[in-house]
Amino acid sequence: MIGVVIPAHNEAHFISACVTSIVLAARHPGLGGEQVQIFVVLDSCSDETGAIARSLGAQIIPVEMRNVGAARATGAQAALAQGARWLAFSDADTTVAEDWLVQQLNCRADAVCGVISIENWAGHCAAVQHDFTSTYRDRDGHGHIHGANLGVSAVAYHAAGGFRPLVSNEDVAFVEALIVANVSIVWSAATRVITSARLDSRAPSGFGATLRAVSLQMETTDDFAKDASL
């Protein structure tokens, strides 16, 4: 069985597209009919995220932690308890490619770090989009780490000690633990997801926060240039 873990905090606006995309990935003929179970960890949710996810076939796990690392770990443990041999992780504001799971398994590694793309840059200036597209390494061997696009075998997950209860960068800490555990890791551009560039991202130091910091830097630089021209 393959377990897909999605942490969520009040994600009613995004969760339907997320789970629907995973359901499609789970039906890919390349999986040979292997069971895929989706686990949505409802971390301190007060909206309809759980009801929507359940209606689409996901198992929901309510917790009160406000901690993305702990939420991922809770979902992983639930999947492992039900016999998952492979764990795939994404985010509630993300949609996965139809061959997402197949491509993870095709890497034939203990862990797979995939790539992200962004389609909606609303709220960001053009310079932020240009900065991302010009610096992001969308190729095999990329070296990026995204909790929105990560896969790992059950054996390797245990070897690394699982996700730590961190409010940000839990994905980076986990991959660093995988490296210390000396498991095989593939940095693949074939495992793809589309994620959000929204301004109200949840993790205080995650990808969304990085984009906001770049946006602020661009605005400050632009203001300085305008002042210098006066």
PyMOL commands that set and color helices and strands:
alter all, ss='L'
color gray80, all
select helices_A, chain A and resi 15-26+29-31+49-55+68-81+100-106+126-135+154-160+170-180+207-229
alter helices_A, ss='H'
color red, helices_A
select strands_A, chain A and resi 2-8+36-43+59-63+86-89+95-96+111-118+150-153+185-195
alter strands_A, ss='S'
color yellow, strands_A
deselect
rebuild
show_as cartoon
